[in-house]
Amino acid sequence: MSNWKGGGGGGRSGGGGGGYSQGGRSGGGGYGGGGGGGRQGGGGGGGRGGGGGYDSGRSGGGGGGGRGGGFDRSGGGGGGGYDRSGGGGGGGFRGGGGGSGGYDSGRSGGGGRGGPVAPRPMRNFQVAKLSEAENPSNFKGALGRRTDVVVNYFKLKFNTRMHIFKYRVDFFQQLEDKRKEISTTNKMALRHRFWTFVSANEAYFGGRDNLVYDDSHLCYTRKELPVQSGTVGEVTIETDEGRRDGNMSTYIMVIKATGTISIKQQETYEDDAFRVLNLIITQQARCPIGALDKTIHCEVSRLYIKPPNSYHEPLDLGGFEMLRGLYAFAKRGLAPPKGNVGNGFVNSDVAHSAFYKVGCDILQFYAFAKTGRFMNASEIERLNDYGMNQSQRNELRTLLSGLKMKKKRIAENFVESEASFCDVVDKSPDAYKFECEELGRTVSVTEYYAAKYNYRVKFRSMPLIKIMPRERNLVLPIEVLKVSDKLQRLRRKLPDALQAMTNQYTSTPPRQRFSDIDQMARVECNFDQNPVMRAFEVAINTEFLEIGARVLNPPRCEFSKSFRDIMGIKAVEKPNLFGRPVNIIFDLVIVDRCISFDRYRAAWEALVQSCSNRGITVHPDPAGVSEFDTRHKDQLANLIGSRKQAAANWGQGVMPIIIVAMPDNQSFKGICELRFGMRSQMISQKTWNKLQNEAGRGGPMSSAVARNIFLKINAKCGGVNCKIDANATEKWGTFVKKESPTLFIGIDVTHPAPGDTLSPSISALVGNIDLNATRFTATVRAQHHRTEWIEDMGEMFAERLVHFQKGSKLFHGTELRPSKIIVFRDGVSESQFEGVMEFEVSSIRRAIDKHFEGVQKPRLTVVVVQKRHNTRFFDKNDNDEKNKGNLQPGTVIDGHITSYAKEFYLCSQKGMLGTSRPSHYFILMDENNFSADELETCSNNLCYLFARAPMPVSIPAPVYYAHLACFRARHHYAAADDELPVGKNGQPLPKQKLQSGDKILQQPSEAVIVEQGLKPKR
């Protein structure tokens, strides 16, 4: 029987994954190959050991994976057979069919992807039109073509005359002579404890639906509790929970009345009223004794669907799994209440998060994180003689950090209980000895388990695991622990290999995304029949809102002739747009030993030809081809230094740039930029392969890879990739006139990864140095760990003012002072707006006053740009199969769902994968009194000026550059040894002692980091 998109062959032993059978229930198996199943059918029979059986020969049979052994929505595919040389291949995951091939003598065969994923059913979700009068806005533009879009908002109704009673709750344990306060920040533990009290005292609390609890110390009720203001109420329970002796413990919950809250449309964005509304919306799912607790896991405003669920199946990631859920958050509307009915919105979106796989053995969990697969029986058996080195123990420590575990039932007298990870002990069960009062002698852990539990420790060379509390020094063999049976969300990034597997699962087009939201809101979360919302007189209408929008006209961009149609709009051809001709010589350094210059000569020629045809004069052969071994990093500086000396002999007007073929650019970039000020371009083997393939198909000018590399090289060499024609673009002339120039500032702050307590936060200010906003330079600083406000704002901003004046003299012949300054600030939430105004804007104002003392000062506009939000739109009139309902580039929404005086959403980019995320703009300060049309078109135009992309990006170029500056500085910091930045005293800083205010990037590399700018000083 023929297969559609059949799986590839397995290795020497295991079978490859089968394909998606067109008509039958199972794919055909081959010799030693496991066939893939159909949608529900069993896996095809293998060769000698067919049907997934055990085969002692070389060709193991292929068993089917997934539901019923077949390929269904949850993924499946045939697992290879098991033979003496190794285990068979694993089954496929959702989005790929067949699993990997078999394992033979340490080698695994490659399996095929198998068939396509069966799509989830599409629901016919309902839409209600929202008129402008229902939520008016004071900040409205008029430019552009009008259209209608659907937003992932539901209408929210509530009683504005309702009063909610607020109480403080604390927990105590009654001891013989005193009360001991139970202090914990674990929300799950507090949630369980609170609702246990409520369940035992329902008459006191007036029923479960009368209560809303914030999973900490605040409780809200619709009906007043029998606790008078200023007094304290108490309820008690007796339980044997946590005790091993079978006796009962008495616990007390102390309740104190703290006031009342009126649910009304207040002026501030975040207030008690809307905090309570958000708690009301999610309370049913957060109650551990409620019906939804069995199907939904709730964290803050995200309600994750617990497996198993036929509609929302999790993505299997080995030791992890990714769950889909619903984000639901109440937002205020501007429409006045009608009588006692207040108006608001519930922003509902799809949420995805990785969770630890419940019940997963700790050793298997570590193995999958390291290798991408679980160990088979023979591999586990071989572990008996192996331990872990220091590097592996550190990896295990990082992997288990913050994890809740559970002890396995290895013996009748071994209590199966929860345990929290504390540390990885360097000693093994044989080596770790302690004084055991119970046995009356000093014993090892191995001896203790044999005597106490009659259990033989298997992995006697593996490290021990220490569990909380730390002071008790409780250690356990790694084999007796598994991941807790309770869901735990991963609090850090997934490993890169696993993260790549999630793209297809998380990236859904708008129609499917809105269908998923509708399914979860109506079915799993049951918003229409929520008893808590009914008790608090809150109602959600689960119809998406249709609102008005406008599509702005794209700017008229000027390109070289080769870029005529790249932006998808008509371009004005001008022959010398790239500025002064650039002459460069490439210098090739090969680091990746998999890359051979002779093998990739066609790719090299395509890159050179692409640059030459687009206006850069490039010597056809590299100045030199050097090889560098990353194991000898001390030779790297000598290599780059020698290349710089050689470049000095190339003559005036010739610019060297080092092309580096390597997988990791941290150390190389750091030395090039920090020590020598040399330009460099990193190209990975994967990119070389793409370049080679594209060059063979259509030539250098048709290669998208060559074009994208050219964009970066041209910008690094001082060229201009794109300029906006002010005479043919709406409102752009307002910002680029020589008589009233504009300084565009981009600001970003990045923080260390979770768990990193030493590294500093990095702040960056980026500003243009020409009138057309095509060239930018950056100022980058280190600041205190996880500090959001820019500590050296005044000094950094002053540098941008100086650079603008020097740059204008260089590029326009006269030193210009900006008359307008527009600051785009990235990375702050609504709750931090006051801090931005208090700390950062005040510092900017002082820097302006000092720099322009005695002359006319520029007017300041401050705009916050948010990317991390959950508002999504769907163009219901879009029938383009490629666009799939995503917004057209330039779509702006400045009414209906906005609540600030000046606020708008702008989707400037083209949707390429999944659902487009618009950027959210808040105007915090506007001394220039710009109109909505001016700010909206300005923001949209700046998205076209990002030098690396031949199409508009999602945020204005200055903000994007600020993000890149922070990212590059973080790489320099991570790779820094001898190349560490200097401190304020001029001495190199030890990595762990980098302090606030230290310059990460010095002047020679500022232009390099942001791609475009002033020529580096020598």
ChimeraX attribute file (.defattr): number of C-alpha atoms within 10 A of each C-alpha:
attribute: neighborCount
match mode: 1-to-1
recipient: residues
	/A:1	10
	/A:2	13
	/A:3	21
	/A:4	16
	/A:5	17
	/A:6	24
	/A:7	32
	/A:8	22
	/A:9	25
	/A:10	32
	/A:11	24
	/A:12	22
	/A:13	32
	/A:14	37
	/A:15	43
	/A:16	42
	/A:17	46
	/A:18	46
	/A:19	32
	/A:20	32
	/A:21	26
	/A:22	16
	/A:23	13
	/A:24	15
	/A:25	19
	/A:26	28
	/A:27	34
	/A:28	22
	/A:29	26
	/A:30	21
	/A:31	17
	/A:32	31
	/A:33	42
	/A:34	46
	/A:35	42
	/A:36	44
	/A:37	39
	/A:38	29
	/A:39	28
	/A:40	17
	/A:41	21
	/A:42	26
	/A:43	34
	/A:44	31
	/A:45	28
	/A:46	31
	/A:47	22
	/A:48	22
	/A:49	25
	/A:50	26
	/A:51	22
	/A:52	29
	/A:53	18
	/A:54	19
	/A:55	19
	/A:56	14
	/A:57	15
	/A:58	20
	/A:59	30
	/A:60	37
	/A:61	38
	/A:62	44
	/A:63	36
	/A:64	37
	/A:65	31
	/A:66	27
	/A:67	18
	/A:68	16
	/A:69	25
	/A:70	33
	/A:71	41
	/A:72	25
	/A:73	22
	/A:74	25
	/A:75	29
	/A:76	37
	/A:77	47
	/A:78	46
	/A:79	39
	/A:80	41
	/A:81	37
	/A:82	30
	/A:83	23
	/A:84	16
	/A:85	19
	/A:86	24
	/A:87	26
	/A:88	36
	/A:89	35
	/A:90	29
	/A:91	31
	/A:92	29
	/A:93	24
	/A:94	26
	/A:95	22
	/A:96	24
	/A:97	35
	/A:98	40
	/A:99	34
	/A:100	31
	/A:101	35
	/A:102	40
	/A:103	28
	/A:104	20
	/A:105	12
	/A:106	8
	/A:107	14
	/A:108	20
	/A:109	22
	/A:110	23
	/A:111	32
	/A:112	24
	/A:113	24
	/A:114	32
	/A:115	30
	/A:116	18
	/A:117	19
	/A:118	14
	/A:119	10
	/A:120	14
	/A:121	10
	/A:122	14
	/A:123	14
	/A:124	11
	/A:125	15
	/A:126	12
	/A:127	15
	/A:128	15
	/A:129	14
	/A:130	17
	/A:131	14
	/A:132	14
	/A:133	11
	/A:134	14
	/A:135	18
	/A:136	19
	/A:137	21
	/A:138	14
	/A:139	17
	/A:140	18
	/A:141	19
	/A:142	10
	/A:143	17
	/A:144	17
	/A:145	11
	/A:146	13
	/A:147	14
	/A:148	16
	/A:149	23
	/A:150	23
	/A:151	20
	/A:152	25
	/A:153	27
	/A:154	21
	/A:155	21
	/A:156	22
	/A:157	19
	/A:158	22
	/A:159	19
	/A:160	19
	/A:161	13
	/A:162	14
	/A:163	18
	/A:164	18
	/A:165	18
	/A:166	22
	/A:167	22
	/A:168	16
	/A:169	19
	/A:170	18
	/A:171	23
	/A:172	17
	/A:173	18
	/A:174	16
	/A:175	11
	/A:176	6
	/A:177	6
	/A:178	9
	/A:179	14
	/A:180	13
	/A:181	14
	/A:182	13
	/A:183	10
	/A:184	10
	/A:185	11
	/A:186	10
	/A:187	15
	/A:188	14
	/A:189	12
	/A:190	21
	/A:191	18
	/A:192	15
	/A:193	16
	/A:194	21
	/A:195	21
	/A:196	15
	/A:197	18
	/A:198	21
	/A:199	14
	/A:200	14
	/A:201	16
	/A:202	13
	/A:203	10
	/A:204	11
	/A:205	20
	/A:206	17
	/A:207	13
	/A:208	20
	/A:209	19
	/A:210	20
	/A:211	21
	/A:212	25
	/A:213	23
	/A:214	19
	/A:215	23
	/A:216	18
	/A:217	17
	/A:218	16
	/A:219	21
	/A:220	24
	/A:221	22
	/A:222	19
	/A:223	16
	/A:224	18
	/A:225	19
	/A:226	13
	/A:227	14
	/A:228	12
	/A:229	11
	/A:230	9
	/A:231	10
	/A:232	15
	/A:233	14
	/A:234	13
	/A:235	16
	/A:236	17
	/A:237	17
	/A:238	15
	/A:239	13
	/A:240	12
	/A:241	10
	/A:242	10
	/A:243	10
	/A:244	8
	/A:245	7
	/A:246	10
	/A:247	10
	/A:248	13
	/A:249	15
	/A:250	14
	/A:251	22
	/A:252	20
	/A:253	20
	/A:254	16
	/A:255	22
	/A:256	22
	/A:257	22
	/A:258	16
	/A:259	13
	/A:260	14
	/A:261	15
	/A:262	15
	/A:263	20
	/A:264	20
	/A:265	21
	/A:266	14
	/A:267	11
	/A:268	9
	/A:269	14
	/A:270	13
	/A:271	12
	/A:272	14
	/A:273	17
	/A:274	20
	/A:275	14
	/A:276	20
	/A:277	22
	/A:278	19
	/A:279	21
	/A:280	26
	/A:281	24
	/A:282	25
	/A:283	26
	/A:284	26
	/A:285	26
	/A:286	27
	/A:287	21
	/A:288	20
	/A:289	16
	/A:290	13
	/A:291	11
	/A:292	19
	/A:293	16
	/A:294	13
	/A:295	17
	/A:296	22
	/A:297	22
	/A:298	23
	/A:299	15
	/A:300	16
	/A:301	18
	/A:302	23
	/A:303	27
	/A:304	26
	/A:305	25
	/A:306	19
	/A:307	15
	/A:308	10
	/A:309	11
	/A:310	10
	/A:311	15
	/A:312	21
	/A:313	20
	/A:314	23
	/A:315	21
	/A:316	20
	/A:317	24
	/A:318	19
	/A:319	23
	/A:320	23
	/A:321	20
	/A:322	22
	/A:323	24
	/A:324	24
	/A:325	26
	/A:326	25
	/A:327	24
	/A:328	25
	/A:329	22
	/A:330	23
	/A:331	22
	/A:332	23
	/A:333	23
	/A:334	21
	/A:335	18
	/A:336	14
	/A:337	17
	/A:338	9
	/A:339	9
	/A:340	13
	/A:341	16
	/A:342	22
	/A:343	23
	/A:344	25
	/A:345	21
	/A:346	24
	/A:347	22
	/A:348	27
	/A:349	25
	/A:350	24
	/A:351	18
	/A:352	19
	/A:353	16
	/A:354	23
	/A:355	19
	/A:356	23
	/A:357	23
	/A:358	18
	/A:359	18
	/A:360	20
	/A:361	21
	/A:362	20
	/A:363	20
	/A:364	19
	/A:365	25
	/A:366	20
	/A:367	17
	/A:368	17
	/A:369	22
	/A:370	14
	/A:371	10
	/A:372	15
	/A:373	18
	/A:374	19
	/A:375	16
	/A:376	14
	/A:377	10
	/A:378	12
	/A:379	12
	/A:380	13
	/A:381	12
	/A:382	10
	/A:383	15
	/A:384	14
	/A:385	11
	/A:386	11
	/A:387	15
	/A:388	14
	/A:389	11
	/A:390	9
	/A:391	9
	/A:392	13
	/A:393	18
	/A:394	15
	/A:395	15
	/A:396	23
	/A:397	17
	/A:398	13
	/A:399	15
	/A:400	21
	/A:401	16
	/A:402	16
	/A:403	18
	/A:404	21
	/A:405	24
	/A:406	24
	/A:407	19
	/A:408	18
	/A:409	13
	/A:410	16
	/A:411	13
	/A:412	9
	/A:413	10
	/A:414	14
	/A:415	12
	/A:416	15
	/A:417	12
	/A:418	17
	/A:419	19
	/A:420	19
	/A:421	19
	/A:422	21
	/A:423	21
	/A:424	22
	/A:425	18
	/A:426	16
	/A:427	16
	/A:428	23
	/A:429	26
	/A:430	18
	/A:431	16
	/A:432	16
	/A:433	16
	/A:434	12
	/A:435	11
	/A:436	12
	/A:437	8
	/A:438	8
	/A:439	11
	/A:440	8
	/A:441	10
	/A:442	13
	/A:443	18
	/A:444	18
	/A:445	22
	/A:446	22
	/A:447	18
	/A:448	21
	/A:449	19
	/A:450	13
	/A:451	13
	/A:452	13
	/A:453	14
	/A:454	14
	/A:455	15
	/A:456	14
	/A:457	20
	/A:458	17
	/A:459	23
	/A:460	23
	/A:461	19
	/A:462	25
	/A:463	25
	/A:464	25
	/A:465	25
	/A:466	21
	/A:467	21
	/A:468	15
	/A:469	12
	/A:470	13
	/A:471	7
	/A:472	9
	/A:473	11
	/A:474	13
	/A:475	20
	/A:476	21
	/A:477	22
	/A:478	23
	/A:479	20
	/A:480	18
	/A:481	23
	/A:482	23
	/A:483	26
	/A:484	22
	/A:485	15
	/A:486	15
	/A:487	15
	/A:488	18
	/A:489	18
	/A:490	17
	/A:491	14
	/A:492	11
	/A:493	11
	/A:494	17
	/A:495	10
	/A:496	8
	/A:497	12
	/A:498	17
	/A:499	12
	/A:500	10
	/A:501	17
	/A:502	20
	/A:503	13
	/A:504	13
	/A:505	16
	/A:506	19
	/A:507	14
	/A:508	18
	/A:509	19
	/A:510	23
	/A:511	20
	/A:512	20
	/A:513	21
	/A:514	27
	/A:515	18
	/A:516	24
	/A:517	24
	/A:518	26
	/A:519	20
	/A:520	24
	/A:521	22
	/A:522	14
	/A:523	12
	/A:524	20
	/A:525	24
	/A:526	16
	/A:527	21
	/A:528	15
	/A:529	13
	/A:530	20
	/A:531	17
	/A:532	21
	/A:533	23
	/A:534	15
	/A:535	15
	/A:536	22
	/A:537	15
	/A:538	19
	/A:539	18
	/A:540	20
	/A:541	16
	/A:542	24
	/A:543	18
	/A:544	24
	/A:545	23
	/A:546	22
	/A:547	20
	/A:548	18
	/A:549	22
	/A:550	21
	/A:551	20
	/A:552	24
	/A:553	17
	/A:554	20
	/A:555	25
	/A:556	21
	/A:557	23
	/A:558	20
	/A:559	24
	/A:560	19
	/A:561	17
	/A:562	14
	/A:563	17
	/A:564	16
	/A:565	12
	/A:566	13
	/A:567	17
	/A:568	10
	/A:569	12
	/A:570	13
	/A:571	20
	/A:572	16
	/A:573	15
	/A:574	11
	/A:575	12
	/A:576	12
	/A:577	18
	/A:578	21
	/A:579	13
	/A:580	12
	/A:581	14
	/A:582	17
	/A:583	17
	/A:584	20
	/A:585	22
	/A:586	22
	/A:587	20
	/A:588	23
	/A:589	22
	/A:590	19
	/A:591	18
	/A:592	18
	/A:593	13
	/A:594	9
	/A:595	17
	/A:596	12
	/A:597	14
	/A:598	9
	/A:599	11
	/A:600	17
	/A:601	12
	/A:602	20
	/A:603	25
	/A:604	23
	/A:605	18
	/A:606	25
	/A:607	25
	/A:608	23
	/A:609	20
	/A:610	26
	/A:611	23
	/A:612	16
	/A:613	14
	/A:614	19
	/A:615	22
	/A:616	22
	/A:617	17
	/A:618	21
	/A:619	14
	/A:620	14
	/A:621	14
	/A:622	16
	/A:623	17
	/A:624	14
	/A:625	14
	/A:626	13
	/A:627	15
	/A:628	18
	/A:629	12
	/A:630	16
	/A:631	7
	/A:632	8
	/A:633	12
	/A:634	10
	/A:635	12
	/A:636	16
	/A:637	17
	/A:638	11
	/A:639	14
	/A:640	19
	/A:641	16
	/A:642	10
	/A:643	21
	/A:644	19
	/A:645	10
	/A:646	13
	/A:647	17
	/A:648	12
	/A:649	9
	/A:650	14
	/A:651	8
	/A:652	8
	/A:653	10
	/A:654	16
	/A:655	18
	/A:656	22
	/A:657	21
	/A:658	22
	/A:659	20
	/A:660	26
	/A:661	26
	/A:662	21
	/A:663	13
	/A:664	15
	/A:665	18
	/A:666	17
	/A:667	20
	/A:668	20
	/A:669	23
	/A:670	26
	/A:671	22
	/A:672	22
	/A:673	23
	/A:674	21
	/A:675	19
	/A:676	16
	/A:677	22
	/A:678	22
	/A:679	22
	/A:680	22
	/A:681	17
	/A:682	17
	/A:683	17
	/A:684	16
	/A:685	17
	/A:686	12
	/A:687	16
	/A:688	19
	/A:689	15
	/A:690	16
	/A:691	26
	/A:692	25
	/A:693	16
	/A:694	21
	/A:695	23
	/A:696	14
	/A:697	10
	/A:698	10
	/A:699	19
	/A:700	26
	/A:701	19
	/A:702	14
	/A:703	21
	/A:704	16
	/A:705	21
	/A:706	27
	/A:707	24
	/A:708	16
	/A:709	20
	/A:710	21
	/A:711	23
	/A:712	18
	/A:713	24
	/A:714	23
	/A:715	22
	/A:716	23
	/A:717	23
	/A:718	22
	/A:719	25
	/A:720	22
	/A:721	25
	/A:722	22
	/A:723	19
	/A:724	24
	/A:725	17
	/A:726	18
	/A:727	10
	/A:728	13
	/A:729	16
	/A:730	20
	/A:731	18
	/A:732	21
	/A:733	18
	/A:734	14
	/A:735	23
	/A:736	18
	/A:737	13
	/A:738	16
	/A:739	11
	/A:740	16
	/A:741	22
	/A:742	27
	/A:743	26
	/A:744	27
	/A:745	25
	/A:746	27
	/A:747	28
	/A:748	27
	/A:749	27
	/A:750	22
	/A:751	19
	/A:752	15
	/A:753	12
	/A:754	9
	/A:755	11
	/A:756	10
	/A:757	11
	/A:758	13
	/A:759	22
	/A:760	25
	/A:761	23
	/A:762	33
	/A:763	31
	/A:764	26
	/A:765	30
	/A:766	32
	/A:767	32
	/A:768	27
	/A:769	29
	/A:770	25
	/A:771	23
	/A:772	22
	/A:773	21
	/A:774	24
	/A:775	26
	/A:776	30
	/A:777	29
	/A:778	34
	/A:779	27
	/A:780	27
	/A:781	26
	/A:782	29
	/A:783	25
	/A:784	19
	/A:785	18
	/A:786	16
	/A:787	16
	/A:788	20
	/A:789	19
	/A:790	25
	/A:791	19
	/A:792	18
	/A:793	23
	/A:794	19
	/A:795	14
	/A:796	22
	/A:797	22
	/A:798	16
	/A:799	18
	/A:800	23
	/A:801	23
	/A:802	13
	/A:803	21
	/A:804	25
	/A:805	18
	/A:806	20
	/A:807	24
	/A:808	21
	/A:809	15
	/A:810	14
	/A:811	15
	/A:812	13
	/A:813	10
	/A:814	12
	/A:815	14
	/A:816	20
	/A:817	22
	/A:818	22
	/A:819	18
	/A:820	19
	/A:821	23
	/A:822	23
	/A:823	26
	/A:824	27
	/A:825	23
	/A:826	21
	/A:827	17
	/A:828	19
	/A:829	13
	/A:830	12
	/A:831	10
	/A:832	13
	/A:833	13
	/A:834	12
	/A:835	14
	/A:836	21
	/A:837	15
	/A:838	12
	/A:839	14
	/A:840	18
	/A:841	21
	/A:842	14
	/A:843	20
	/A:844	20
	/A:845	16
	/A:846	15
	/A:847	20
	/A:848	20
	/A:849	15
	/A:850	13
	/A:851	14
	/A:852	13
	/A:853	10
	/A:854	8
	/A:855	8
	/A:856	11
	/A:857	17
	/A:858	21
	/A:859	17
	/A:860	20
	/A:861	21
	/A:862	20
	/A:863	22
	/A:864	24
	/A:865	25
	/A:866	19
	/A:867	16
	/A:868	13
	/A:869	13
	/A:870	17
	/A:871	18
	/A:872	25
	/A:873	24
	/A:874	23
	/A:875	21
	/A:876	17
	/A:877	12
	/A:878	15
	/A:879	11
	/A:880	9
	/A:881	7
	/A:882	11
	/A:883	20
	/A:884	22
	/A:885	23
	/A:886	28
	/A:887	29
	/A:888	19
	/A:889	23
	/A:890	27
	/A:891	24
	/A:892	28
	/A:893	26
	/A:894	25
	/A:895	25
	/A:896	22
	/A:897	28
	/A:898	21
	/A:899	23
	/A:900	21
	/A:901	13
	/A:902	21
	/A:903	24
	/A:904	25
	/A:905	24
	/A:906	27
	/A:907	28
	/A:908	31
	/A:909	23
	/A:910	17
	/A:911	21
	/A:912	12
	/A:913	15
	/A:914	20
	/A:915	24
	/A:916	26
	/A:917	22
	/A:918	29
	/A:919	22
	/A:920	21
	/A:921	24
	/A:922	20
	/A:923	18
	/A:924	18
	/A:925	17
	/A:926	16
	/A:927	13
	/A:928	14
	/A:929	12
	/A:930	12
	/A:931	13
	/A:932	19
	/A:933	18
	/A:934	18
	/A:935	21
	/A:936	26
	/A:937	25
	/A:938	19
	/A:939	21
	/A:940	29
	/A:941	26
	/A:942	24
	/A:943	25
	/A:944	27
	/A:945	26
	/A:946	25
	/A:947	28
	/A:948	19
	/A:949	19
	/A:950	20
	/A:951	18
	/A:952	24
	/A:953	21
	/A:954	24
	/A:955	28
	/A:956	24
	/A:957	31
	/A:958	32
	/A:959	28
	/A:960	20
	/A:961	29
	/A:962	32
	/A:963	25
	/A:964	19
	/A:965	31
	/A:966	29
	/A:967	18
	/A:968	21
	/A:969	25
	/A:970	22
	/A:971	16
	/A:972	25
	/A:973	24
	/A:974	15
	/A:975	19
	/A:976	19
	/A:977	15
	/A:978	13
	/A:979	19
	/A:980	23
	/A:981	26
	/A:982	17
	/A:983	18
	/A:984	13
	/A:985	8
	/A:986	9
	/A:987	10
	/A:988	15
	/A:989	20
	/A:990	15
	/A:991	18
	/A:992	10
	/A:993	11
	/A:994	24
	/A:995	20
	/A:996	19
	/A:997	20
	/A:998	20
	/A:999	20
	/A:1000	23
	/A:1001	25
	/A:1002	17
	/A:1003	17
	/A:1004	19
	/A:1005	24
	/A:1006	25
	/A:1007	26
	/A:1008	27
	/A:1009	27
	/A:1010	27
	/A:1011	28
	/A:1012	27
	/A:1013	27
	/A:1014	21
	/A:1015	14
	/A:1016	14
	/A:1017	9
	/A:1018	6
